[in-house]
Amino acid sequence: MTTTSEICEIDFNGICVYNDGSIEWEEDLDGNKRVVQIGVDDFLLASAIEAAWNATYPAMANLVDAFAYGSYESESSGVAGIATLQGAAPDIAFIMGSSSVGWEVNFLDLSSYMTGVIANDVLQNGLSAINSGDSVYYLPVSYQGMAFAWNKTMFEYFIETNQLDIELTDTNSDNLPDAFDTWEEIFAMADGLTERLEFFYRIDGAYEDSRMEIYEFFPLCLDQEWSNYFAYSAGGFSLFPDNNPLEPGFDTDEFLAGLAFIEEFSTHAMSSHTAASMGWRWDYFLQNEYPFGLVGTWMDVETYENAYNADFVIAPMPTYHEIQLAPLVKTDGFVINMYSDCPGAAVTVLKFIYSQTGMTTISDNSHYLLALEPDSVLLPASLDDNQRQFNFALSFGFYEPAMVLPNNPSVFAISVLYSSGITAAQKKVYDGTMTPLQAQAAIVAAAATWIAEHNIQ
């Protein structure tokens, strides 16, 4: 773990680093090695991390104390907890990535200690969405977001019963069959039906075999900007395209094209619902109600597959006019407390966390979906198909910008997405009572008003 054959040099963080890169583990006044505290979200994961450390480094056993700290913001949890408790907060903490912006003074700069992991393993989009410049205060470790999915069992049934004349061949191995890897093909499939599709499925447990009609191909959620963000990206839009927190980009042609996509969606036989009834319905996708849907990283897809005898395939979004649509994604991850009395030991433990053993421990003992690059050597061999599909699909997501308003750094700029009347406007576009151009004008005006009201000292 440490080297004693040479004298180490104290770096700018007060860490004693040897020429070979090894780090001195700090001791207390009695000459005992200090215990590194790790704050995570639940007790099961905490216990698993401790056990994995002890098994890997028996000579250093019991020098890691992991416990449930909480990533949410309060005086005793999250980033605010570190700023408030300082040295009494965990040495390493699991936090929500976006909450770290503007609070970097409380974290250790990891750029000189975790170079290989930073360059090769952690999700690059997640890394750059939070960190700026050459410093790295935050390392992503898990996703939060939704990915496109399709019900393979349902499509196989449609084909076997001659309800659809398609093949499920996937020549480019993107988990989307060639028959519907574009929205144009999905629209055409829905429009080409002469009668409603029927699906027969079997539920395990107390339920009997069930037959149902399919009333929607894909359930848009017009009550939300977050899960419906992918639709805004249909023309190549990305929030804050110029990386300016005062310019969300709602006035661009790309955002207008996203509203036009919603309008076109309404002209096809994709749903029997009006906009008013298009709320959150993603859970019903996992109950065999739609051929296509979105699944969240927090959803237990495997449990639904087992209960409904189904195979849900998670994939990147189908393209539209050759543009790759992107759902909104963010990450959670780790920071090292700047006030720690054992920063060197904390770096050593963080390196263990970002090893294959550490990542496997996190993956196997939590609901977290690892935010690693698809080719990272740290990806656990124990990942199941759903986890690998999720990992691949979300790598195509748009990573939630973590900028703050320049004159009011307590307010995140992304709040403008939820404060510009987009849900009301997109419902009117869908129902045909407002054109995309009219909706865009209303959204741009509302966004400008919100920014003017909130970007004040």
PyMOL commands that set and color helices and strands:
alter all, ss='L'
color gray80, all
select helices_A, chain A and resi 43-56+58-60+78-88+97-100+104-106+115-120+124-130+152-160+178-180+183-191+229-235+253-267+275-277+282-285+301-308+343-353+356-364+385-394+413-418+422-431+436-454
alter helices_A, ss='H'
color red, helices_A
select strands_A, chain A and resi 9-10+16-17+36-40+64-68+92-96+139-151+198-202+209-213+292-296+312-315+319-320+323-324+328-336+398-399+404-405+408-412
alter strands_A, ss='S'
color yellow, strands_A
deselect
rebuild
show_as cartoon
